[in-house]
Amino acid sequence: MPRTLITGGSGFLGSHLCDRFIAEGHEVVCMDNLITGSTDNIAHLMGHERFEFVKHDVSNYIFLAGPVDNVLHFASPASPIDYLELPIQTLKVGSLGTHNALGLAKAKGATFLIASTSEVYGDPLIHPQPETYWGNVNPIGSRGVYDEAKRFAEAITMAYHRYHGVDTRILRIFNTYGPRMRLDDGRALPAFMGQALRGEPITVFGDGSQTRSFQYVDDLVEGIWRLLASGEHDPVNIGNPDEVSILEFAQEVVALTGSSSEIVHKELPADDPKIRQPDITRAREILGWEPRVDRADGLKRTLDYFRDAVAA
C-alpha cells in the first residue's frame, strides 16, 4: 500500500490530511515538532496499524527508513500570531525544511507536494488572483517572514522538478477554517468565535472592509487529494471564491452564535492584504474541483468544535 509522509501532520490542516490518507488506505507517517501543532489533533489515530507519529523538526535532516511514495510538506507556523512570534522558525521551515523534504522525496523517488499559500500574492494589485500573478509582497515587513518563506519554497520545489526530475506539486491555499483550529491562533474565525462565545467584544481590524475568501477544510482536503493525483507541476489555487468583508464575517459569527458581543475596531496591522479572492479556473479545469460547502453550512459544522474548545 502507498506510504505517505505528512510534515506538520499534527496541525490543523495536517491532521485532516492524516485522516483522509488513512481513509484512502495509505500508511501515514505524521512528522511534527509540535511547535504549533498538537497531538490532540491526531490522538484518535494513535495505535492505528497504518499510522506512525514521529516528533522531529524538519528544519534538520530528515531520516525515514523504508519506502516513501508521497511527501506532503505542511510544516510551518501558519497564522499571523505564530509567524510574528516565531519569525526565524518560520523562515527555516520554509527554506531548510522544504530543502530537506525535497531531498527525502528525491532519495525515495516520491511525489512531493508543497503547501504554499495565497500570501505569495501579498497585498494584491490584481483581483481575483490567478496563479500567473507574481504578487505584491513587502520582503522586509513583519509578514515577510511567512510570505517569502513560501515564495522560496515554491522556487526550490520547481528547481528540484526541473533539475532533479522530482515529481512535484505546488498548492496555493486560501483562507481555510474548520474543526481543530486553535482558539488562540490569531486568525479571524477562531478569534471571532472565541470572543462571541465568551461574550467578549469582537475585534475587527481597520474598518472591516478588507475581504477574505473562506473555504471549509473538507473542500481543501479534496482539492489536495486531486492535485496529488493530477500530474500538474505548476501552482494551483485551492480556495473558495465566495468573497466577504471581515466586518460582514464578524456579523455572521455573531448571528450564528446568538452572541450579544459588540464589534469593536482596532488599528489595521502592517501589510494586511486589503482584498483576497482566488481565481480557481485552473482547479476547475485540471482537477475538476470546486468548493462544495458554503460558508453558512461550514460555520455551523465548526461551531460545536469551538463551543467545546471555549468550555474546556
Protein Blocks (a to p, Z undefined) as FASTA:
>chain_A
ZZdddehklmmklmmmmmmmmmnopacddddehlmgcfklmmmmgopakbccddddfkbc
cddedjdfbdcdfbdcfbfklmmmmmmlmmmmmmmmmmmmmmmmmmnopacdddddfkln
mpafbdcddfklgbjadfkbmklmmmmmmmmmmmmmmmmmmmnopacddddddddedehi
afklopaklmmmmmmmnopacddehjhlaccddddfklmmmmmmmmmmnopabdcddddf
bdcdfklmmmmmmmmnopabdcddddddehiafbdcddfklmmmmnopacfbdfklmmmm
mmmmmmmmmmZZ
